[in-house]
């Protein structure tokens, strides 16, 4: 569970977020929506515990988290396959199946950092969703994807969420129980 009572978040002297109270329970799905630059990623970083520089309180009882950032951060010297394996600890057949699903198997031996933007987005989704976690954070999970791959990504998220809590920024995915928070 996450209980957030954010009074204020500033960068330098500029207030980015103010007066936000959220409660996220196990298996909840929260969509954070808003214009570019309004603070969606900042709110996600606060809820995940990566940003603690704010006025207010947060209680996060989720012990295992997985995250896909909009910047699509990779370790650097690992192949696409090894990137998923090392960080998710998923079994080889599941990784292979996921890479094939996203048409990434042909570049499984390529360095993850050298993939195209769309390939990095798909690989980052695989890595986050195959990690055994209680909560998944997805920041702009469809960045760089065409409509075909966006639809595949939505299906992949739905198939691999497995009753975990999901917090993400961007478009609604069409889950029946999505909560929408507009910034």
N, C-alpha and C positions, 0 to 999 in steps of 0.2 A: 504494500500500500504506500502511496505517496500522499502526504498532506503538505500542501504548499500554501503559505501565507506570505506572499511577496509584497512588501511595502513599496520598495523602489529599487531599481537597477539603473546605475549610471555608467556612462563611459565618459571619462573626463568630467565635465560638469553637465553634460547633456543627459536628461532622463530618458531612458529607452523603454522601460517597463514600469508600471505603477499599479498598485492596488489589484493584485491578482490572487484569488483564492481558488485552489483546485484540490479535489480529492480524487485520486485514482485508485481503484480497487483491483484486486487480481482479476484477470480476464477482461478488464475494461479496454476499450479502444478509444483513443482520443486523437482527433484531428485538430491540429493547430493551423489556422488559416489567417491570411492577411497579405497585404501588399509587400513587395520586396523592401527590405530594410526596416520593417516595423518591429523586429525582435523575435521572430519565430525560432530561429536557431539559438538565440540567446536563452529563450525560455526552455527549450529542449536541453541545452547544456546545464542550466540550473537544476532542472528536474533530475537529470542523470548524475548530478554531483560533480560535474566537470567545472562548473563555475560556482564558486562559493562567495564571491565578492558582491553581495547585495544586502539590502536591509530587509529583514523578515526572517521567517523560519521555514525549515523544510524537514520533514521526517520521511525517509525512504526506507522501507523494510524489505525491498527486493534485494536479495543477496547477489544474484547473478544477472548481469545485464549484457546485452549485445547492442552495438551501435553501428549504423552506416551513416557517415557524415556526407554532407553535400560536396565537400572537397575530395572525397574518395581517397582517403589516406591509406597507403600501403607500406609494407615493411621495407621495400626497396630492392633487395637482392634475391627475392623468392619468385619462383614461377607462379603462374596463376593457380595451378593445382596445389602447390605447396603453401601458398598464401592462405587458401581455404583450410587445408589440412592442419597447419600449425595453429591457426587462431581458433578454428571451430572445433577441432578434435573429432570431426565427423569421420565415419568409416569411408574407405576408398570408394566402394560401389555407390554410395549416396552422393559423394562429390562428383564422380564421373557422370552419374545420371543427371545431376543438376547442371553440370557444365554442358552436357549434350542438350538438355532442355533449352538452354539459352544460346545454343549454337556457339559455345565457347570451347568445346573439346579440342578443336583443331589448333587452338592457341594455348593449350594447357601447359606447355613447356616454355612459353614466352614469359619474360619478366612481367609481373603484374603492373608495375609502374610504367611500362611501355605500351600498354593497351590503349585503344582509342577511348574517348570519353564514354561512349555508350557501352563498350565492353567493360570498362571499370565500374560503371554503374551496376551492370548485371552481376559482375563478380562480387562487388560489395554487398549486394542483396543476398547472394548465395552465402557469403561468409557470415553475415549477421543472422540469417534465418537458420542456418545449420548449427550455429553455436547453441549449446544447451544453456538456455537462460530462462529466467522467470519473466523478464520484460525485454522488449525489443524497441529501440529508438531508431527511427528512420527519418533522416533529414533530407528533404527533397529527393525521394527515392526514385524519381523518374527523370532526373536531369540527364539530358543528352539522348533520351530514348525516342524513337519514332513511335507512332501509334501502335503498330504491330507488337513491338517489344514492350511497350507500356502495358498493353493488355496481357501479355505473357507474364510480366512482372506482377501485375495485380493477382493473377491466378496463382503464381508461385507463392506470393505472400499469404494468400488465403489457404493454400494447401499446406503450408509449412508453419503456420502460426501456432497450431496445436494448443489452443486454449491458453496461450500466454497473453500477457498485457502488451498492448501496442500503443506507442505514442509516436506520431509522425507529423511532419509538416507537408503541406501541399494539398493536392486534390483528394476528395473523398474516394474511398475504395469501394463503397457499396456494401459494407457490412451492415447487418440489421441493427446492430447495437452501437454504432458509432456515436460518440459525443463530439460535438463541434465547438471549438473555442476560437472565436474570431478576435484577432488583435486589431 
